[in-house]
Amino acid sequence: MAKTGPQKIPGASQAYFYGTGRYSGSDMEVNCGVAHTTEGRSVPTYGGGAQAPTVTGLPDFKAKKIRWYQHYDVDESARALMNKLAGVETNTANVFQIELVGTCDAKNAKTWGGKTAGVDYIYWPDAPEWALAEVAWLVRWLHDYHGVPLTCVKDWLAYGKDSRRPGVTPASYGASPARMSMSAWRTFTGWCGHQHVPENDHGDPGSMNFARVIALAKGDTKPTPPKEAPVALSDADVKRIAKACADEVWKVMAKSDGVYLAPTDDPQYNAEPTHPGHYWSGRTVMADLVRRVRDTQTLVAELVAAQKKES
């Protein structure tokens, strides 16, 4: 099969190219892609090419770029997938393979070996927008010059706990519900992860937001809203909120303008001395509760805003 289209990725280093040596692959025409994570913080040696993908992406945090290292021609089979005898073809099934330096393991979501996520390495399920955009550039290039569809599978299970596979950790490992059947793999086009390929048990790249990669590749440059870290309220904040709520309750209790207490199971409140014989209806009680909840929410929002401003 003849290779068509450009075979070298623009700007990619050829320093670790294995396509002309002992581990050179078979010619093919790519129509799908598989994303991996290296589970390390540097470009692997891949046994001199014995287990290499098509390309490896090394994050450059200072430049906010991914440095690509190409190991095989675009239309040449790589070696990062397991391929069992008498099964389905994997590496040679027209698949382009990307290894992303970093991790998808939920245990490393914040720190890893004394290093900090987002500063020293990428935890790909929570990758920064610039990193996803860099992957999207390559995905778009492969679409434009080799026709790989700008689509991806729906479910990317976490390499950790995931409600879609309860009781199994890591959820994306092994025979997960996201793993394709052999027949599905034979006709697959677009993008998936190592966790989706049959005959394989690896669960990378976990719950990476590949749908966002596809959106960016299609030209959606509107940034994903950042996740806001929850603001911890101090004991003083909690007491302030509780006091404000209590003050509101006493204001209502002190009125004598036709606003009455609702009956309770406590006998001391059933005979309200200020308003004898009058009780709220269920509708009135509910309306008052909704009002109080909204007032409390407003107060909490003001507290959080003030706390953010002070910090």
C-alpha positions in Angstrom: 0.0 0.0 0.0 1.4 3.4 -1.0 1.6 6.2 1.5 -0.3 9.3 0.5 0.0 12.8 1.8 2.8 14.4 3.9 4.5 11.8 6.2 6.4 14.1 8.4 4.6 16.3 10.9 5.5 20.0 10.6 7.9 21.0 13.4 8.2 17.6 14.9 11.7 16.4 16.0 13.0 13.3 14.1 15.6 12.7 16.8 13.9 9.4 17.8 12.6 8.2 14.5 12.4 4.4 14.3 10.8 4.0 10.9 14.0 3.2 9.0 15.4 0.6 11.4 14.8 -2.7 13.1 11.3 -1.7 14.2 10.0 -0.1 11.0 6.3 -0.7 10.5 3.9 -1.6 7.7 2.5 0.9 5.2 -1.2 1.8 5.7 -3.6 4.7 5.3 -4.6 6.2 8.7 -8.3 6.8 9.4 -8.3 6.8 13.2 -6.2 7.8 16.1 -5.5 6.5 19.6 -4.4 8.6 22.6 -2.1 7.3 25.2 -0.4 8.7 28.3 3.2 7.8 29.1 2.8 7.7 32.9 6.1 9.4 33.1 7.5 13.0 33.0 9.9 12.6 30.1 10.0 11.1 26.6 10.4 7.3 27.0 13.0 5.2 25.3 10.4 2.7 24.1 13.0 -0.1 24.0 14.7 1.5 21.0 11.4 1.6 19.1 10.0 -1.8 20.1 7.0 -0.2 21.9 6.9 3.3 20.3 3.8 5.2 19.2 3.7 7.3 16.0 4.5 10.5 18.0 5.2 11.6 21.6 4.1 15.0 22.9 6.3 16.6 25.6 4.7 19.6 27.3 6.8 22.8 27.5 5.2 24.7 30.4 7.2 27.9 29.9 6.3 28.2 26.3 2.8 26.6 26.7 3.6 24.4 23.8 3.8 20.7 23.1 7.1 19.5 21.6 6.3 16.7 19.2 8.8 13.8 18.7 7.9 11.7 15.6 8.8 8.0 15.7 7.2 6.7 12.5 5.8 8.1 9.3 2.1 9.1 9.5 1.0 6.2 7.3 3.3 3.6 9.0 2.2 1.3 11.8 3.5 2.0 15.2 4.0 -0.4 18.2 2.3 1.0 21.3 -0.7 -1.4 21.3 -0.9 -5.0 22.3 -1.7 -7.3 19.4 -2.6 -10.9 20.3 -2.4 -13.9 17.9 -5.6 -15.0 16.1 -7.4 -11.9 17.1 -8.0 -8.5 15.6 -5.3 -6.2 14.1 -4.5 -3.3 16.3 -1.2 -1.4 15.5 -1.7 -2.0 11.8 -5.4 -1.1 11.6 -4.8 2.3 10.0 -4.3 3.9 13.4 -2.2 6.9 14.3 -0.9 6.8 17.9 -0.2 9.7 20.2 1.6 9.3 23.5 1.2 12.3 25.8 3.9 12.8 28.4 2.2 12.9 31.8 -0.3 10.9 33.7 -4.0 10.0 33.8 -3.8 8.2 37.2 -6.2 9.8 39.7 -3.6 9.2 42.4 -1.4 11.8 40.7 -4.1 14.4 40.1 -2.4 17.0 42.4 1.1 15.8 43.2 3.4 13.1 41.9 6.8 12.2 43.3 7.2 15.6 44.9 6.1 17.4 41.7 3.0 19.5 41.2 0.3 19.0 38.6 0.0 21.9 36.1 3.5 23.1 37.0 5.8 20.2 36.6 3.7 17.7 34.7 0.2 17.4 33.2 -2.6 15.3 34.7 -4.4 14.9 31.4 -8.0 14.5 32.7 -7.5 18.1 34.0 -5.2 19.4 31.3 -4.9 23.1 30.8 -6.6 24.6 27.7 -3.3 25.4 26.0 -2.3 21.7 26.1 -5.6 20.5 24.7 -5.3 23.2 22.0 -1.8 21.8 21.1 -3.2 18.3 20.7 -6.1 19.7 18.7 -3.6 21.3 16.3 -2.2 17.8 15.4 -5.7 16.3 15.3 -6.8 19.0 12.8 -3.6 18.5 10.7 -4.3 14.8 10.5 -7.9 15.6 9.4 -6.8 18.2 6.8 -4.0 16.1 5.2 -5.0 12.5 5.9 -8.8 12.6 6.4 -8.9 11.4 10.0 -12.5 12.4 11.1 -12.9 15.1 13.7 -14.9 12.8 15.9 -14.2 10.8 19.1 -15.9 8.1 21.2 -18.3 9.3 23.9 -17.2 7.6 27.1 -13.7 8.1 28.5 -13.6 6.4 31.9 -11.5 7.6 34.7 -8.3 5.8 35.7 -9.6 5.8 39.2 -13.1 5.7 40.5 -15.9 6.3 38.0 -19.7 6.0 38.6 -20.1 4.4 35.2 -18.2 1.4 36.5 -19.0 1.2 40.2 -16.9 -1.1 42.4 -14.0 -1.3 39.9 -10.9 0.9 40.4 -9.3 1.9 38.1 -12.5 2.0 36.2 -10.9 2.4 32.7 -8.6 -0.6 33.1 -9.3 -4.1 31.7 -12.7 -5.2 30.3 -14.5 -2.0 30.9 -17.8 -1.1 29.2 -15.9 1.4 27.1 -13.7 -1.3 25.5 -14.7 -1.9 21.9 -15.6 -5.2 20.5 -13.4 -6.6 17.7 -16.1 -5.9 15.1 -16.5 -2.3 16.3 -12.8 -1.7 16.2 -12.5 -3.0 12.6 -14.9 -0.3 11.4 -13.8 2.5 13.7 -12.8 5.9 12.5 -12.1 9.0 14.5 -10.4 9.2 17.8 -10.4 7.0 20.9 -8.0 6.1 23.8 -5.9 3.1 24.7 -8.8 2.2 27.0 -11.1 1.6 24.1 -8.9 -0.7 22.0 -9.8 -4.5 22.1 -7.1 -7.0 23.1 -5.7 -4.4 25.4 -6.2 -3.8 29.1 -4.6 -0.4 29.7 -6.9 2.4 30.8 -5.1 5.5 29.6 -5.7 8.4 28.9 -8.4 8.1 31.6 -11.1 10.7 31.6 -9.2 13.1 29.3 -11.5 15.7 27.8 -11.0 14.6 24.2 -14.4 16.1 23.2 -12.8 19.5 23.9 -9.8 18.6 21.7 -12.2 17.8 18.9 -14.1 21.1 19.5 -10.9 23.0 19.4 -9.8 21.2 16.2 -13.1 22.3 14.6 -12.4 25.9 15.5 -14.2 26.4 18.8 -11.8 28.8 20.4 -14.2 29.9 23.2 -12.3 28.7 26.3 -13.8 26.2 28.7 -14.8 27.9 31.9 -12.2 27.2 34.6 -13.2 25.0 37.5 -13.7 27.2 40.5 -12.2 25.7 43.7 -14.7 25.6 46.5 -14.2 28.3 49.0 -13.9 27.1 52.6 -15.9 29.1 55.1 -14.3 29.7 58.5 -16.1 29.1 61.8 -16.7 32.8 62.0 -18.4 32.8 58.6 -20.7 30.0 59.5 -21.6 31.7 62.8 -22.3 34.9 61.0 -24.6 33.2 58.5 -26.4 31.3 61.3 -26.8 34.6 63.3 -28.2 36.4 60.3 -30.8 33.6 59.7 -31.7 33.6 63.4 -32.1 37.4 63.3 -34.5 37.1 60.4 -36.6 34.5 62.2 -36.9 36.7 65.3 -37.9 39.7 63.1 -40.8 37.6 61.8 -41.8 36.3 65.3 -41.8 39.9 66.6 -44.3 41.1 64.0 -47.9 41.6 64.9 -49.1 42.6 61.4 -50.8 39.3 60.5 -47.6 37.2 60.0 -48.1 34.1 62.2 -46.0 31.1 63.2 -46.6 27.8 61.7 -47.7 25.0 64.1 -45.0 22.5 65.2 -44.8 19.2 67.1 -43.5 21.1 70.1 -46.5 22.1 72.4 -44.9 25.3 73.5 -45.2 26.7 70.0 -48.7 25.4 69.1 -50.4 28.1 71.1 -48.7 31.2 70.0 -49.6 33.9 72.5 -49.1 36.8 70.2 -51.4 35.4 67.5 -53.7 32.9 69.3 -55.7 30.6 67.0 -53.9 31.4 63.8 -51.6 29.1 61.9 -49.9 29.2 58.5 -51.2 27.1 55.7 -48.8 24.7 54.0 -48.5 27.0 51.0 -47.6 30.0 53.2 -44.9 27.9 55.1 -43.4 26.8 51.8 -43.3 30.3 50.4 -41.6 31.6 53.5 -39.0 28.8 53.5 -38.2 29.5 49.8 -37.7 33.2 50.7 -35.4 32.4 53.6 -33.3 29.9 51.5 -32.9 32.6 48.8 -31.9 35.2 51.3 -29.4 32.8 52.8 -28.0 32.0 49.4 -27.6 35.7 48.7 -25.8 36.2 52.0 -23.4 33.3 51.4 -22.6 34.5 47.9 -21.8 37.9 49.3 -19.5 36.3 51.9 -17.7 34.2 49.3 -17.3 37.3 47.0 -15.9 39.3 49.9 -13.6 36.5 50.9 -12.2 36.2 47.3 -11.7 39.9 47.1 -9.7 39.9 50.4 -7.6 37.0 49.2 
